[in-house]
Amino acid sequence: MGVRVSAITGSDVPEVAEFLHRHLNERVSAQAWARAVDVPWKVDAPNHGFHLRTDDDVVVGAYLAFYSDRTIGGRVLRFCNLGAWCVLPEQRFHSLKLLKALLDQGCDAYTDLSPSGNVVPMNTRKGFRFLDTTTELVPNLPGLPGSGSVTDDPRKIEATLSGAQAQIYQDHAGLAAARHLLLTRGDETCYAIFRKDRRKGLPLFASILYVSNPALFRRMFRQVSRHLLLRHGIPATLAEPRVVGGSLPGGRTLENPRRKMVLGDGFADSDVDYLYSELVCLSW
């Protein structure tokens, strides 16, 4: 039976979402998969990725994509974040057609922020490089409140943020995996985004995805830690020094951090963050 590669358009999303729910991760409902690709930020996206269909119009594979336009060094670059990739075993030899279709679009940058073990060598052959994902594990402790405040109140966050930070918040508010914090001490503020992550099937970790003021975040991490434990019931934090600007108090470096990859020229690895990606759109 023949198989064709096609872009995922709006009309394809329900079938693709059901396929991913059934064949990739049943913990994520079809409705959640569909909501994830319907991103709220402004972007003229050409598609939601690509999928495989048989001659009798059955979906047998999909590779999601999340597009964004990011300004780096005064230039607007088109980013394509490669999301979930699933192909039925009997059609597995068609898998690379999906990756080729995505890369042939000629975006300025491609990121793969959750590549599985067998995807890594395929990405490497295509020229992807590894980001520095050195990661620290920090236990979240109750402790004393300390100076300054940490809140997840949307009204306070909206009232405080302005300019680029306000835009980031507006673009990410309401996304399934993005959780928001505002740190305040004196006249300093820091806006942070984290997601709740699983390790060995246990949803016990807060992964820090973005901080606007790394120095303040590190100084106030004890308060952040307390908030994550008492407010969100999360006993441990995972943080990359690349994201938070250095080591956190009480952190222990993981031996095998999860890998993340990027493809493209004209920007530095330090310009690559985890916003506008599958990591904020989909909770698994």
GIHU-V908219 format. One record per helix or strand of 2 or more residues. SS is the DSSP state (2 for helix, 1 for strand). FROM is the first residue (numbers start at 1). LEN is the number of residues. If there is no record, write none. Layout:
BEGIN
[[SS & FROM & LEN] [SS & FROM & LEN]]
END
This chain:
BEGIN
[[1 & 3 & 5] [2 & 10 & 14] [2 & 30 & 8] [1 & 49 & 6] [1 & 59 & 14] [1 & 75 & 13] [2 & 89 & 15] [1 & 109 & 4] [2 & 117 & 9] [1 & 129 & 2] [1 & 135 & 5] [1 & 149 & 3] [2 & 154 & 7] [2 & 163 & 10] [1 & 179 & 7] [1 & 188 & 12] [1 & 202 & 10] [2 & 214 & 6] [2 & 221 & 12] [1 & 236 & 5] [2 & 241 & 4] [1 & 252 & 2] [1 & 261 & 3] [2 & 269 & 3] [2 & 278 & 4]]
END
